[in-house]
Amino acid sequence: MRVPAICVLLLSLLRVNSPSLPGSQEVVDRIAARVENDIILLSDIRALSRYQQFLDGKSETDDQILDRLIDQWIVRTEADVAHFPHPSDAEIERGVERLRKSFASTEEYEARKKQSGLSDAEVRGIVASQLYLSNYLDSRFRPGVQIDPKTVEDFYQKSVVPRAKARGQEPPPLDAARDSIQEALVQSGINDQADQWLIESKARLHIEKLLDEAPK
């Protein structure tokens, strides 16, 4: 995936809130899971699978994607109850531009988008959903993440310097790297707290997985 490893959780908490993608009509839709009084459909799994194909040229298994969708349901439900603000049009446009620039070229971006069957409107909808969920997680957990200067310095010495030397490069000065290291550690802390929260939340919910009953 074309994002830092520390952002994987945030970026994976994504659900397509747009109509079914092209080709999904070929599959007879079924309920893949029940979460409390809500449902997750087989078409939801297919939609996220197509987006993963767009990003990486491959997708996770249906079981793995279903787990991600359950996580998304938890985050989205709490964000909605909290009346958390949705991203602005300008924020969404910046997100789409970052996504486009994560590909080697505009041509590759367009080719992969076409191959996956995604339209520009669908990509924009996906980015908007992704931003809503990741912004909520950031707002909820960032205040509880505290990184002291010693932790930043240790990360610099144990990770940044060895990685640069392994590549035959001169490591950046600590002062120049401090802010980016700080943010990386904060994001890692957010991910850790969100992971634990999701585990605890799922233990309290009634979740019934029906994926094995759904046709492939």
C-alpha positions in Angstrom: 0.0 0.0 0.0 1.2 3.5 -0.8 0.9 4.8 2.7 3.1 4.7 5.8 2.6 1.6 7.9 1.6 3.6 10.9 -1.5 4.9 8.9 -2.7 1.5 7.8 -5.4 1.2 10.5 -6.8 4.7 9.7 -6.8 4.2 6.0 -8.2 0.7 6.2 -11.2 1.9 8.2 -13.1 2.7 5.0 -16.4 1.8 3.6 -17.9 2.7 0.3 -21.1 4.8 0.9 -21.9 5.0 -2.8 -24.0 2.8 -5.1 -22.7 -0.7 -5.9 -19.7 -0.6 -8.2 -19.9 -1.8 -11.8 -20.0 -5.6 -12.0 -21.5 -6.1 -8.5 -24.8 -6.9 -10.2 -23.3 -10.1 -11.3 -23.4 -11.4 -7.7 -26.6 -12.2 -6.0 -26.5 -9.9 -2.9 -26.7 -11.5 0.5 -26.3 -10.5 4.1 -22.7 -11.2 5.1 -23.0 -10.2 8.8 -25.4 -8.7 11.3 -24.1 -6.1 13.7 -26.7 -5.2 16.4 -29.7 -4.2 14.3 -27.7 -3.4 11.2 -26.4 -5.5 8.3 -23.3 -5.8 6.1 -23.9 -7.0 2.6 -21.9 -9.2 0.3 -21.9 -6.2 -2.1 -20.1 -4.1 0.6 -17.3 -6.7 0.7 -17.1 -6.7 -3.1 -16.9 -2.9 -3.1 -14.1 -2.7 -0.7 -12.3 -5.5 -2.5 -12.4 -3.4 -5.7 -11.0 -0.4 -3.9 -8.1 -2.5 -2.5 -7.5 -3.8 -6.0 -7.3 -0.2 -7.2 -4.8 0.7 -4.5 -2.6 -2.4 -4.5 -3.5 -4.5 -7.5 -4.8 -7.2 -5.0 -7.3 -7.5 -2.2 -7.6 -9.3 1.1 -9.8 -12.3 1.6 -13.6 -11.9 2.1 -13.2 -12.8 5.8 -10.5 -10.1 6.3 -12.6 -7.5 4.5 -15.6 -8.4 6.5 -13.6 -7.8 9.7 -12.6 -4.4 8.4 -16.2 -3.5 7.6 -17.3 -4.5 11.1 -14.6 -2.1 12.5 -15.8 0.6 10.2 -19.4 0.1 11.4 -18.2 0.6 15.0 -16.3 3.8 14.2 -19.0 5.3 11.9 -21.8 4.5 14.4 -20.0 6.3 17.3 -19.0 9.2 15.0 -22.6 9.6 13.9 -23.9 9.5 17.4 -21.3 12.2 18.4 -22.5 14.3 15.4 -18.9 14.5 14.3 -18.5 16.9 11.3 -18.0 15.4 7.8 -15.0 16.6 5.8 -15.4 19.8 3.8 -15.3 19.7 0.0 -11.8 21.3 0.1 -10.6 18.6 2.4 -12.0 15.9 0.2 -10.4 17.4 -2.9 -7.0 17.5 -1.1 -7.5 13.8 -0.2 -8.2 12.8 -3.8 -5.1 14.7 -4.9 -3.0 12.9 -2.4 -4.4 9.6 -3.6 -3.6 10.5 -7.2 -0.1 11.5 -6.3 0.5 8.2 -4.5 0.6 6.5 -7.9 3.7 6.6 -10.1 1.9 8.7 -12.7 -1.5 10.1 -13.7 -1.6 7.4 -16.4 -1.2 4.6 -13.9 -3.8 6.2 -11.6 -6.4 6.4 -14.4 -5.5 2.9 -15.7 -5.9 1.2 -12.3 -9.1 3.2 -11.6 -10.6 2.0 -14.9 -9.4 -1.6 -14.3 -11.1 -1.7 -10.9 -14.3 -0.3 -12.3 -14.3 2.9 -10.2 -15.7 6.2 -11.4 -14.3 9.6 -10.3 -17.5 10.1 -8.2 -17.0 6.8 -6.5 -13.3 7.5 -5.7 -14.4 10.9 -4.2 -17.0 9.2 -2.1 -14.5 6.6 -0.8 -12.0 9.4 0.1 -14.8 11.3 1.9 -15.7 8.2 3.9 -12.1 7.5 4.7 -11.5 11.0 5.9 -14.6 11.0 8.1 -13.5 7.8 9.9 -9.8 8.7 10.2 -10.6 12.2 11.4 -12.9 10.8 14.1 -10.3 8.4 15.3 -7.7 11.2 15.4 -10.0 13.4 17.3 -10.9 10.7 19.8 -7.5 9.3 20.6 -4.8 11.9 19.8 -5.4 13.8 23.1 -4.5 10.6 25.0 -1.2 10.1 23.2 1.8 11.6 24.9 5.3 11.4 23.4 8.3 12.6 25.4 11.5 13.9 23.9 13.5 10.8 25.0 11.1 8.5 23.0 11.7 10.7 19.9 15.5 10.5 20.4 15.4 6.8 20.9 13.4 6.3 17.7 15.8 8.5 15.8 18.8 6.5 17.0 17.3 3.0 16.7 15.2 3.4 13.5 16.0 6.5 11.5 19.8 6.4 11.6 20.2 2.6 10.9 17.6 2.8 8.0 19.5 5.7 6.4 22.9 4.0 6.7 21.4 0.7 5.3 20.5 2.7 2.2 23.9 4.3 2.0 22.5 7.7 2.9 23.4 10.3 5.5 20.7 10.4 8.2 19.0 13.8 8.6 19.8 15.8 11.7 17.7 15.0 14.7 16.3 18.5 14.9 15.2 18.3 11.2 13.5 14.9 11.7 12.0 15.6 15.2 8.6 16.8 14.0 8.0 14.0 11.6 9.2 11.4 14.2 6.9 13.0 16.8 3.9 12.7 14.4 4.8 9.1 13.4 4.8 8.1 17.1 1.6 9.9 17.8 -0.1 8.1 14.8 1.3 4.8 16.1 -0.2 5.6 19.5 -3.5 6.4 18.0 -3.5 3.1 16.1 -2.7 1.2 19.2 -5.5 2.8 21.2 -8.0 2.4 18.4 -7.1 -1.3 18.0 -7.8 -1.9 21.7 -11.0 0.1 21.6 -12.3 -1.9 18.6 -11.5 -5.2 20.4 -13.4 -4.1 23.5 -16.3 -2.7 21.4 -16.7 -5.9 19.5 -16.8 -7.9 22.7 -19.9 -5.8 23.8 -21.7 -6.0 20.5 -24.0 -8.8 19.0 -22.1 -9.7 15.8 -23.3 -12.6 13.6 -21.1 -13.5 10.7 -23.0 -15.1 7.8 -20.3 -14.9 5.1 -20.0 -18.7 4.8 -23.6 -18.8 3.7 -23.1 -16.3 1.0 -22.4 -17.4 -2.6 -19.0 -16.6 -4.0 
